[in-house]
């Protein structure tokens, strides 16, 4: 008698058939779970890679020189006047108080004149050529508020000096002589790690609330660029005092004394007038 064997099953079909049918039913949910696991494990690595790449780009675009800015340095603060947006009566600074700190704490803005001290130094002994300093006016508006004048005179200036008249139709940084007799100098300048440079920019206005940036053009070897400079993340700011209420500090009584409203800025505030000459830029 002959016997017939039952058909032989493929073990793979028995083992994987149900799994294959399960996958067809639930592939969307499984894919979502696997994607979530991948993102959880890979995202930190991707983030670190992007972060390091971005840092490298920023580092590569960094100018070949370091710079610092100081607005209305402490040695100049005593000769300043300040504009306050509100007309609230101000308490006078104490005799030993830093007047710039006093004005900043109460929301004051430099009146008529702001002095920007720009210190530049190369990062290596290779020379960096500075070709020009340009002024970019962000906004102009009508001045408001009251002026508080500390009533002191300014001292002499000894660094590279530039005048910026924000009331001119075309605003430029113009080289000027120092009050100590230092002659006016012109671009280009060269700096390196052993040859730093200090610029003093005197930005003036009589009749606007002005916000502005400085742009410094430079080259070094086959690299070139333009550095945009402001007061930290904000533009520089100065307010003209023409036709504003004016108060002057009585040093003996430590009180503010109201002054007559004038249509022009007092000459003592703007200091000695100097002959201006345009900044020259080196041609390629």
C-alpha positions as CSV (number, residue, x, y, z in Angstrom):
1,X,0.0,0.0,0.0
2,X,1.4,3.3,-1.0
3,X,1.4,6.2,1.4
4,X,1.4,9.9,0.4
5,X,3.4,12.4,2.3
6,X,1.7,15.6,3.3
7,X,2.9,18.6,1.3
8,X,6.0,20.1,2.8
9,X,5.6,23.6,4.1
10,X,8.2,26.2,3.7
11,X,9.3,27.0,7.3
12,X,9.8,30.7,6.3
13,X,6.2,31.0,5.3
14,X,5.1,29.7,8.7
15,X,7.5,31.9,10.6
16,X,7.0,35.1,8.7
17,X,3.6,34.9,7.2
18,X,1.8,36.3,10.3
19,X,4.5,38.9,10.7
20,X,4.2,39.9,7.1
21,X,0.4,40.2,7.5
22,X,0.8,42.2,10.7
23,X,3.3,44.6,9.0
24,X,0.8,45.3,6.2
25,X,-1.9,46.1,8.7
26,X,0.3,48.3,11.0
27,X,3.1,49.7,8.8
28,X,2.0,53.3,9.3
29,X,2.2,53.1,13.1
30,X,5.5,51.2,13.0
31,X,7.0,53.7,10.7
32,X,6.0,56.6,13.0
33,X,7.6,54.8,16.0
34,X,10.8,54.1,14.2
35,X,11.0,57.7,13.0
36,X,10.5,59.0,16.5
37,X,13.4,56.8,17.7
38,X,15.7,58.0,15.0
39,X,14.9,61.7,15.7
40,X,15.5,61.2,19.5
41,X,18.9,59.6,19.0
42,X,20.1,61.5,15.9
43,X,18.9,65.0,16.6
44,X,21.6,65.9,19.1
45,X,24.3,64.7,16.7
46,X,22.7,66.7,13.8
47,X,22.4,69.8,16.1
48,X,26.0,69.6,17.2
49,X,27.2,69.2,13.6
50,X,25.1,72.2,12.5
51,X,26.3,74.3,15.5
52,X,30.0,73.5,14.9
53,X,29.6,74.2,11.2
54,X,27.9,77.6,11.9
55,X,30.7,78.5,14.4
56,X,33.3,77.7,11.8
57,X,31.5,79.9,9.3
58,X,31.3,82.8,11.8
59,X,35.0,82.3,12.8
60,X,36.0,82.3,9.1
61,X,34.2,85.5,8.4
62,X,35.7,87.2,11.5
63,X,37.7,90.4,10.6
64,X,41.5,90.0,11.1
65,X,41.4,92.6,13.8
66,X,39.7,93.1,17.2
67,X,37.8,96.3,18.1
68,X,36.1,97.9,21.1
69,X,33.8,100.9,21.3
70,X,33.2,103.2,24.1
71,X,30.5,105.8,23.9
72,X,31.1,109.1,25.9
73,X,34.0,107.9,27.9
74,X,34.1,108.8,31.6
75,X,36.7,111.5,31.0
76,X,34.3,113.2,28.7
77,X,31.1,112.7,30.7
78,X,31.3,115.8,32.8
79,X,31.2,118.1,29.8
80,X,28.1,116.6,28.4
81,X,24.5,117.6,28.4
82,X,21.7,115.0,28.3
83,X,18.2,114.9,26.9
84,X,15.4,113.1,28.7
85,X,12.2,112.2,27.0
86,X,10.0,113.1,29.8
87,X,9.8,116.5,31.5
88,X,9.8,115.1,35.0
89,X,12.1,117.0,37.4
90,X,15.5,115.3,37.8
91,X,17.4,114.9,41.0
92,X,20.9,116.3,40.7
93,X,23.8,113.8,40.8
94,X,25.8,113.7,44.0
95,X,29.3,115.3,43.9
96,X,31.0,111.9,43.8
97,X,28.6,110.2,41.4
98,X,29.6,109.1,38.0
99,X,27.5,111.5,35.9
100,X,27.3,109.2,32.9
101,X,26.0,106.4,35.0
102,X,23.5,108.9,36.6
103,X,22.3,110.0,33.1
104,X,22.1,106.4,31.7
105,X,20.2,105.2,34.8
106,X,17.5,107.8,34.3
107,X,17.2,107.2,30.5
108,X,19.2,110.2,29.3
109,X,20.6,110.5,25.7
110,X,23.7,112.5,24.7
111,X,22.7,116.1,23.7
112,X,24.1,117.7,20.6
113,X,27.3,115.7,20.7
114,X,28.3,112.1,21.3
115,X,31.9,110.9,21.3
116,X,32.6,107.3,20.1
117,X,36.1,105.9,21.0
118,X,36.9,103.1,18.6
119,X,40.0,101.1,19.4
120,X,41.4,98.7,16.7
121,X,44.2,96.1,16.9
122,X,45.2,93.4,14.5
123,X,45.0,89.7,15.6
124,X,48.5,89.0,14.2
125,X,51.6,90.8,12.9
126,X,50.1,90.8,9.4
127,X,49.0,94.3,8.4
128,X,45.3,95.2,8.0
129,X,44.6,98.3,5.8
130,X,41.7,100.5,6.9
131,X,40.4,102.3,3.9
132,X,37.6,104.5,5.1
133,X,35.0,105.2,7.8
134,X,31.4,105.7,6.5
135,X,28.3,106.9,8.3
136,X,24.9,105.1,7.8
137,X,22.0,107.2,9.3
138,X,19.3,104.8,10.4
139,X,16.6,107.4,11.3
140,X,16.0,111.1,11.9
141,X,13.1,112.5,13.9
142,X,12.1,115.7,15.7
143,X,13.8,116.1,19.1
144,X,11.5,116.0,22.2
145,X,12.1,116.3,25.9
146,X,14.2,118.6,28.1
147,X,18.0,119.3,28.3
148,X,20.0,119.0,31.5
149,X,23.4,120.6,31.3
150,X,26.1,119.8,33.8
151,X,27.8,123.1,33.1
152,X,31.4,121.9,32.7
153,X,33.9,122.3,29.9
154,X,35.6,119.5,27.9
155,X,39.3,118.6,27.9
156,X,41.6,118.3,24.9
157,X,41.7,115.4,22.4
158,X,44.8,113.5,21.4
159,X,43.7,110.6,19.2
160,X,42.6,110.4,15.5
161,X,39.6,112.7,15.3
162,X,36.7,112.7,13.0
163,X,33.7,115.0,12.8
164,X,30.3,113.8,11.8
165,X,27.6,116.5,11.2
166,X,24.3,114.6,11.2
167,X,22.5,117.7,10.0
168,X,24.4,117.7,6.6
169,X,22.4,116.4,3.6
170,X,25.3,114.0,2.9
171,X,26.7,112.7,6.2
172,X,30.4,111.8,6.2
173,X,33.1,111.2,8.7
174,X,35.6,114.1,8.2
175,X,39.1,114.1,9.6
176,X,39.8,117.0,11.9
177,X,42.7,118.3,14.0
178,X,42.8,117.5,17.7
179,X,42.3,120.2,20.3
180,X,45.9,119.7,21.4
181,X,47.2,120.7,18.0
182,X,47.5,117.1,16.6
183,X,47.1,117.6,12.8
184,X,44.3,116.0,10.9
185,X,45.2,112.6,9.3
186,X,43.6,110.8,6.5
187,X,43.0,107.2,5.4
188,X,44.4,104.7,4.8
189,X,45.7,103.5,8.1
190,X,47.5,100.3,8.9
191,X,47.1,98.2,12.0
192,X,48.5,95.0,13.4
193,X,48.9,93.2,16.7
194,X,51.8,95.6,17.5
195,X,50.3,98.7,15.9
196,X,46.9,99.5,17.3
197,X,44.9,102.6,16.4
198,X,42.4,104.7,18.3
199,X,39.7,106.8,16.5
200,X,37.5,109.4,18.2
201,X,34.3,110.1,16.3
202,X,32.5,113.3,17.3
203,X,28.9,113.1,16.0
204,X,26.9,116.3,16.3
205,X,23.4,117.6,15.6
206,X,21.4,120.6,16.5
207,X,17.9,119.7,15.3
208,X,17.3,116.0,15.1
209,X,17.0,112.8,17.1
210,X,19.5,110.8,15.1
211,X,20.3,107.1,15.1
212,X,23.3,105.9,13.1
213,X,25.9,103.2,12.5
214,X,29.6,103.4,11.4
215,X,31.0,101.2,8.6
216,X,34.7,100.6,8.5
217,X,36.1,99.3,5.2
218,X,39.2,97.1,5.4
219,X,41.5,94.7,3.4
220,X,44.1,92.2,4.5
221,X,45.9,90.2,1.8
222,X,43.3,88.8,-0.5
223,X,40.5,89.4,2.1
224,X,38.3,92.5,2.3
225,X,35.2,93.5,4.2
226,X,33.2,96.2,5.8
227,X,32.6,96.2,9.6
228,X,29.3,97.6,10.8
229,X,29.7,99.2,14.2
230,X,27.0,100.3,16.6
231,X,26.4,100.8,20.3
232,X,26.2,97.1,21.1
233,X,23.1,95.7,19.3
234,X,21.6,99.2,19.0
235,X,22.6,102.1,16.8
236,X,24.4,105.1,18.2
237,X,22.1,108.0,19.2
238,X,22.4,111.7,19.8
239,X,19.6,114.3,20.2
240,X,19.8,118.0,19.1
241,X,18.6,120.6,21.6
242,X,17.4,123.4,19.4
243,X,14.1,124.8,20.8
244,X,14.1,122.4,23.7
245,X,13.6,123.3,27.4
246,X,17.0,123.8,29.0
247,X,18.2,123.3,32.6
248,X,21.7,123.9,34.0
249,X,23.1,122.5,37.2
250,X,24.0,125.0,39.9
251,X,27.1,123.4,41.3
252,X,26.9,125.1,44.7
253,X,23.2,124.5,45.4
254,X,23.1,121.2,43.5
255,X,19.9,122.3,41.9
256,X,18.7,122.6,38.3
257,X,18.1,126.1,37.1
258,X,15.8,126.7,34.1
259,X,17.4,128.6,31.2
260,X,15.7,130.6,28.4
261,X,14.8,128.5,25.4
262,X,17.2,129.3,22.5
263,X,16.9,128.7,18.8
264,X,20.6,127.8,18.4
265,X,22.8,125.5,20.3
266,X,25.1,127.3,22.8
267,X,28.6,127.6,21.5
268,X,30.2,126.1,24.6
269,X,28.3,122.9,24.0
270,X,29.7,122.3,20.5
271,X,33.2,123.5,21.4
272,X,35.8,125.1,19.1
273,X,34.9,125.0,15.4
274,X,37.6,123.4,13.2
275,X,38.1,123.4,9.5
276,X,36.7,120.2,8.0
277,X,38.2,118.1,5.2
278,X,36.6,115.1,3.5
279,X,38.0,111.7,4.4
280,X,40.1,110.3,1.5
281,X,39.8,106.7,0.6
282,X,42.6,104.7,-1.0
283,X,41.9,103.7,-4.5
284,X,42.7,100.2,-5.8
